[in-house]
Amino acid sequence: MNAARSVFRIHDGMVITSATRSILDAAEAGMAPDQVELAVVQTVERGLAAPDQLRRDAAARGKWIAALVESALRRAAA
């Protein structure tokens, strides 16, 4: 399978990525931690990403991103 096809999709003529990818890209780019946490909470609550997927993908981005996502997931579970 082409790696680009697994990451990007076309929806209504626009190229999009998954909610998980978008959140993690924003976190790496320096988005405010409270905004990243809010995005994680809303994404899980809306069923757009599973907590395990967020954890796995965040771990691949490094310790800081993984810790930020884990904190947000604890908040979402509360």
N, CA, C and O atoms as a GROMACS GRO file, in nm:
protein
  312
    1MET      N    1   0.084  -0.119   0.000
    1MET     CA    2   0.000   0.000   0.000
    1MET      C    3   0.088   0.124   0.000
    1MET      O    4   0.187   0.130   0.072
    2ASN      N    5   0.052   0.220  -0.078
    2ASN     CA    6   0.124   0.347  -0.084
    2ASN      C    7   0.108   0.422   0.047
    2ASN      O    8  -0.003   0.441   0.095
    3ALA      N    9   0.221   0.464   0.107
    3ALA     CA   10   0.217   0.532   0.238
    3ALA      C   11   0.132   0.658   0.233
    3ALA      O   12   0.060   0.688   0.328
    4ALA      N   13   0.140   0.733   0.125
    4ALA     CA   14   0.062   0.857   0.114
    4ALA      C   15  -0.087   0.828   0.116
    4ALA      O   16  -0.164   0.906   0.172
    5ARG      N   17  -0.128   0.719   0.057
    5ARG     CA   18  -0.270   0.685   0.056
    5ARG      C   19  -0.321   0.648   0.194
    5ARG      O   20  -0.439   0.666   0.223
    6SER      N   21  -0.234   0.596   0.280
    6SER     CA   22  -0.278   0.558   0.413
    6SER      C   23  -0.288   0.679   0.506
    6SER      O   24  -0.351   0.670   0.612
    7VAL      N   25  -0.228   0.792   0.470
    7VAL     CA   26  -0.225   0.910   0.554
    7VAL      C   27  -0.324   1.015   0.507
    7VAL      O   28  -0.388   1.081   0.589
    8PHE      N   29  -0.337   1.031   0.378
    8PHE     CA   30  -0.422   1.135   0.321
    8PHE      C   31  -0.541   1.074   0.248
    8PHE      O   32  -0.533   0.964   0.192
    9ARG      N   33  -0.653   1.149   0.251
    9ARG     CA   34  -0.772   1.109   0.175
    9ARG      C   35  -0.826   1.232   0.104
    9ARG      O   36  -0.792   1.346   0.139
   10ILE      N   37  -0.908   1.209   0.006
   10ILE     CA   38  -0.978   1.317  -0.062
   10ILE      C   39  -1.122   1.314  -0.014
   10ILE      O   40  -1.188   1.211  -0.021
   11HIS      N   41  -1.171   1.427   0.035
   11HIS     CA   42  -1.309   1.439   0.082
   11HIS      C   43  -1.366   1.569   0.028
   11HIS      O   44  -1.314   1.677   0.057
   12ASP      N   45  -1.470   1.558  -0.052
   12ASP     CA   46  -1.530   1.676  -0.117
   12ASP      C   47  -1.425   1.761  -0.189
   12ASP      O   48  -1.430   1.884  -0.186
   13GLY      N   49  -1.331   1.692  -0.254
   13GLY     CA   50  -1.229   1.760  -0.332
   13GLY      C   51  -1.113   1.817  -0.252
   13GLY      O   52  -1.025   1.883  -0.308
   14MET      N   53  -1.111   1.791  -0.121
   14MET     CA   54  -1.003   1.844  -0.037
   14MET      C   55  -0.919   1.727   0.017
   14MET      O   56  -0.972   1.621   0.048
   15VAL      N   57  -0.789   1.749   0.027
   15VAL     CA   58  -0.701   1.650   0.087
   15VAL      C   59  -0.709   1.666   0.238
   15VAL      O   60  -0.692   1.776   0.291
   16ILE      N   61  -0.735   1.555   0.308
   16ILE     CA   62  -0.747   1.560   0.454
   16ILE      C   63  -0.664   1.449   0.517
   16ILE      O   64  -0.624   1.354   0.451
   17THR      N   65  -0.638   1.464   0.647
   17THR     CA   66  -0.570   1.361   0.724
   17THR      C   67  -0.664   1.320   0.837
   17THR      O   68  -0.771   1.378   0.854
   18SER      N   69  -0.623   1.221   0.913
   18SER     CA   70  -0.703   1.177   1.027
   18SER      C   71  -0.698   1.280   1.139
   18SER      O   72  -0.609   1.366   1.141
   19ALA      N   73  -0.793   1.272   1.229
   19ALA     CA   74  -0.794   1.361   1.345
   19ALA      C   75  -0.667   1.341   1.427
   19ALA      O   76  -0.608   1.438   1.474
   20THR      N   77  -0.626   1.217   1.443
   20THR     CA   78  -0.505   1.188   1.520
   20THR      C   79  -0.384   1.256   1.457
   20THR      O   80  -0.308   1.323   1.527
   21ARG      N   81  -0.367   1.239   1.330
   21ARG     CA   82  -0.252   1.299   1.260
   21ARG      C   83  -0.256   1.451   1.271
   21ARG      O   84  -0.153   1.514   1.296
   22SER      N   85  -0.372   1.509   1.253
   22SER     CA   86  -0.385   1.655   1.261
   22SER      C   87  -0.348   1.707   1.400
   22SER      O   88  -0.277   1.807   1.411
   23ILE      N   89  -0.395   1.641   1.503
   23ILE     CA   90  -0.365   1.683   1.640
   23ILE      C   91  -0.215   1.672   1.668
   23ILE      O   92  -0.155   1.764   1.722
   24LEU      N   93  -0.156   1.559   1.633
   24LEU     CA   94  -0.014   1.539   1.661
   24LEU      C   95   0.074   1.632   1.580
   24LEU      O   96   0.176   1.679   1.630
   25ASP      N   97   0.037   1.658   1.457
   25ASP     CA   98   0.112   1.756   1.376
   25ASP      C   99   0.106   1.894   1.441
   25ASP      O  100   0.206   1.965   1.448
   26ALA      N  101  -0.013   1.933   1.488
   26ALA     CA  102  -0.030   2.064   1.553
   26ALA      C  103   0.051   2.071   1.682
   26ALA      O  104   0.112   2.174   1.711
   27ALA      N  105   0.053   1.962   1.759
   27ALA     CA  106   0.131   1.959   1.883
   27ALA      C  107   0.279   1.976   1.853
   27ALA      O  108   0.348   2.052   1.922
   28GLU      N  109   0.328   1.908   1.752
   28GLU     CA  110   0.469   1.920   1.715
   28GLU      C  111   0.503   2.059   1.664
   28GLU      O  112   0.615   2.106   1.681
   29ALA      N  113   0.406   2.124   1.602
   29ALA     CA  114   0.429   2.257   1.546
   29ALA      C  115   0.424   2.366   1.653
   29ALA      O  116   0.451   2.483   1.624
   30GLY      N  117   0.389   2.329   1.777
   30GLY     CA  118   0.390   2.426   1.885
   30GLY      C  119   0.255   2.479   1.927
   30GLY      O  120   0.248   2.581   1.996
   31MET      N  121   0.148   2.412   1.888
   31MET     CA  122   0.015   2.452   1.933
   31MET      C  123   0.011   2.453   2.086
   31MET      O  124   0.074   2.368   2.149
   32ALA      N  125  -0.060   2.546   2.145
   32ALA     CA  126  -0.068   2.556   2.291
   32ALA      C  127  -0.115   2.423   2.351
   32ALA      O  128  -0.212   2.364   2.303
   33PRO      N  129  -0.047   2.377   2.456
   33PRO     CA  130  -0.083   2.249   2.516
   33PRO      C  131  -0.230   2.238   2.556
   33PRO      O  132  -0.289   2.131   2.542
   34ASP      N  133  -0.290   2.345   2.606
   34ASP     CA  134  -0.431   2.336   2.644
   34ASP      C  135  -0.520   2.314   2.523
   34ASP      O  136  -0.624   2.249   2.534
   35GLN      N  137  -0.481   2.367   2.408
   35GLN     CA  138  -0.558   2.345   2.286
   35GLN      C  139  -0.541   2.203   2.234
   35GLN      O  140  -0.635   2.143   2.182
   36VAL      N  141  -0.420   2.150   2.247
   36VAL     CA  142  -0.396   2.010   2.208
   36VAL      C  143  -0.480   1.918   2.296
   36VAL      O  144  -0.545   1.825   2.247
   37GLU      N  145  -0.479   1.944   2.426
   37GLU     CA  146  -0.558   1.862   2.518
   37GLU      C  147  -0.707   1.869   2.485
   37GLU      O  148  -0.776   1.768   2.486
   38LEU      N  149  -0.756   1.988   2.456
   38LEU     CA  150  -0.896   2.003   2.420
   38LEU      C  151  -0.928   1.925   2.293
   38LEU      O  152  -1.032   1.859   2.284
   39ALA      N  153  -0.840   1.932   2.195
   39ALA     CA  154  -0.861   1.858   2.070
   39ALA      C  155  -0.864   1.708   2.094
   39ALA      O  156  -0.946   1.637   2.036
   40VAL      N  157  -0.775   1.658   2.179
   40VAL     CA  158  -0.773   1.515   2.211
   40VAL      C  159  -0.903   1.475   2.279
   40VAL      O  160  -0.966   1.376   2.240
   41VAL      N  161  -0.944   1.550   2.379
   41VAL     CA  162  -1.068   1.520   2.452
   41VAL      C  163  -1.187   1.517   2.356
   41VAL      O  164  -1.265   1.422   2.357
   42GLN      N  165  -1.200   1.619   2.273
   42GLN     CA  166  -1.313   1.625   2.180
   42GLN      C  167  -1.308   1.514   2.077
   42GLN      O  168  -1.412   1.459   2.040
   43THR      N  169  -1.190   1.480   2.030
   43THR     CA  170  -1.176   1.375   1.931
   43THR      C  171  -1.220   1.240   1.987
   43THR      O  172  -1.289   1.164   1.920
   44VAL      N  173  -1.181   1.212   2.111
   44VAL     CA  174  -1.222   1.086   2.175
   44VAL      C  175  -1.372   1.087   2.202
   44VAL      O  176  -1.441   0.990   2.172
   45GLU      N  177  -1.421   1.196   2.258
   45GLU     CA  178  -1.565   1.204   2.289
   45GLU      C  179  -1.651   1.188   2.165
   45GLU      O  180  -1.760   1.132   2.173
   46ARG      N  181  -1.605   1.237   2.052
   46ARG     CA  182  -1.682   1.230   1.927
   46ARG      C  183  -1.658   1.100   1.850
   46ARG      O  184  -1.718   1.079   1.744
   47GLY      N  185  -1.572   1.015   1.903
   47GLY     CA  186  -1.547   0.887   1.839
   47GLY      C  187  -1.464   0.896   1.712
   47GLY      O  188  -1.472   0.807   1.627
   48LEU      N  189  -1.386   1.001   1.698
   48LEU     CA  190  -1.305   1.019   1.578
   48LEU      C  191  -1.170   0.949   1.586
   48LEU      O  192  -1.103   0.930   1.485
   49ALA      N  193  -1.131   0.912   1.707
   49ALA     CA  194  -1.006   0.837   1.727
   49ALA      C  195  -1.016   0.759   1.856
   49ALA      O  196  -1.079   0.802   1.952
   50ALA      N  197  -0.955   0.644   1.856
   50ALA     CA  198  -0.951   0.560   1.976
   50ALA      C  199  -0.832   0.600   2.062
   50ALA      O  200  -0.726   0.635   2.010
   51PRO      N  201  -0.848   0.596   2.194
   51PRO     CA  202  -0.738   0.631   2.282
   51PRO      C  203  -0.609   0.552   2.253
   51PRO      O  204  -0.500   0.609   2.257
   52ASP      N  205  -0.622   0.424   2.225
   52ASP     CA  206  -0.502   0.343   2.197
   52ASP      C  207  -0.429   0.392   2.072
   52ASP      O  208  -0.306   0.392   2.068
   53GLN      N  209  -0.503   0.434   1.972
   53GLN     CA  210  -0.441   0.486   1.849
   53GLN      C  211  -0.369   0.617   1.879
   53GLN      O  212  -0.257   0.638   1.833
   54LEU      N  213  -0.432   0.704   1.956
   54LEU     CA  214  -0.368   0.830   1.994
   54LEU      C  215  -0.240   0.804   2.072
   54LEU      O  216  -0.137   0.867   2.046
   55ARG      N  217  -0.244   0.712   2.168
   55ARG     CA  218  -0.126   0.679   2.248
   55ARG      C  219  -0.013   0.626   2.160
   55ARG      O  220   0.102   0.670   2.170
   56ARG      N  221  -0.046   0.531   2.073
   56ARG     CA  222   0.055   0.468   1.987
   56ARG      C  223   0.120   0.571   1.894
   56ARG      O  224   0.242   0.576   1.881
   57ASP      N  225   0.038   0.652   1.830
   57ASP     CA  226   0.093   0.750   1.737
   57ASP      C  227   0.169   0.861   1.810
   57ASP      O  228   0.269   0.911   1.759
   58ALA      N  229   0.122   0.899   1.928
   58ALA     CA  230   0.191   1.002   2.006
   58ALA      C  231   0.327   0.951   2.053
   58ALA      O  232   0.424   1.027   2.054
   59ALA      N  233   0.335   0.825   2.092
   59ALA     CA  234   0.462   0.769   2.138
   59ALA      C  235   0.568   0.776   2.029
   59ALA      O  236   0.686   0.794   2.056
   60ALA      N  237   0.524   0.761   1.905
   60ALA     CA  238   0.617   0.768   1.793
   60ALA      C  239   0.669   0.911   1.769
   60ALA      O  240   0.767   0.930   1.697
   61ARG      N  241   0.603   1.010   1.830
   61ARG     CA  242   0.642   1.150   1.812
   61ARG      C  243   0.735   1.200   1.922
   61ARG      O  244   0.787   1.311   1.914
   62GLY      N  245   0.756   1.118   2.026
   62GLY     CA  246   0.847   1.158   2.132
   62GLY      C  247   0.779   1.166   2.267
   62GLY      O  248   0.656   1.162   2.278
   63LYS      N  249   0.863   1.179   2.370
   63LYS     CA  250   0.813   1.175   2.508
   63LYS      C  251   0.721   1.292   2.541
   63LYS      O  252   0.620   1.274   2.609
   64TRP      N  253   0.754   1.411   2.495
   64TRP     CA  254   0.672   1.528   2.530
   64TRP      C  255   0.533   1.516   2.470
   64TRP      O  256   0.434   1.541   2.540
   65ILE      N  257   0.524   1.478   2.345
   65ILE     CA  258   0.394   1.462   2.279
   65ILE      C  259   0.316   1.349   2.346
   65ILE      O  260   0.196   1.362   2.370
   66ALA      N  261   0.385   1.238   2.375
   66ALA     CA  262   0.319   1.124   2.440
   66ALA      C  263   0.263   1.165   2.577
   66ALA      O  264   0.152   1.126   2.612
   67ALA      N  265   0.340   1.243   2.654
   67ALA     CA  266   0.293   1.286   2.786
   67ALA      C  267   0.174   1.381   2.773
   67ALA      O  268   0.080   1.373   2.853
   68LEU      N  269   0.177   1.467   2.677
   68LEU     CA  270   0.067   1.561   2.654
   68LEU      C  271  -0.061   1.486   2.618
   68LEU      O  272  -0.168   1.517   2.672
   69VAL      N  273  -0.052   1.390   2.530
   69VAL     CA  274  -0.168   1.311   2.489
   69VAL      C  275  -0.219   1.227   2.606
   69VAL      O  276  -0.340   1.216   2.626
   70GLU      N  277  -0.128   1.167   2.681
   70GLU     CA  278  -0.170   1.086   2.795
   70GLU      C  279  -0.246   1.170   2.897
   70GLU      O  280  -0.347   1.126   2.952
   71SER      N  281  -0.197   1.289   2.923
   71SER     CA  282  -0.266   1.380   3.016
   71SER      C  283  -0.407   1.412   2.966
   71SER      O  284  -0.502   1.414   3.044
   72ALA      N  285  -0.418   1.437   2.838
   72ALA     CA  286  -0.548   1.469   2.780
   72ALA      C  287  -0.642   1.348   2.786
   72ALA      O  288  -0.761   1.364   2.810
   73LEU      N  289  -0.588   1.229   2.764
   73LEU     CA  290  -0.672   1.110   2.770
   73LEU      C  291  -0.722   1.083   2.911
   73LEU      O  292  -0.835   1.037   2.930
   74ARG      N  293  -0.639   1.112   3.010
   74ARG     CA  294  -0.686   1.099   3.149
   74ARG      C  295  -0.798   1.198   3.175
   74ARG      O  296  -0.895   1.165   3.243
   75ARG      N  297  -0.787   1.317   3.122
   75ARG     CA  298  -0.892   1.419   3.136
   75ARG      C  299  -1.020   1.374   3.066
   75ARG      O  300  -1.130   1.394   3.118
   76ALA      N  301  -1.006   1.313   2.949
   76ALA     CA  302  -1.123   1.266   2.873
   76ALA      C  303  -1.195   1.154   2.947
   76ALA      O  304  -1.317   1.142   2.939
   77ALA      N  305  -1.119   1.072   3.020
   77ALA     CA  306  -1.178   0.959   3.091
   77ALA      C  307  -1.246   1.002   3.221
   77ALA      O  308  -1.328   0.928   3.277
   78ALA      N  309  -1.214   1.120   3.269
   78ALA     CA  310  -1.269   1.168   3.397
   78ALA      C  311  -1.414   1.210   3.386
   78ALA      O  312  -1.473   1.252   3.485
   0.00000   0.00000   0.00000
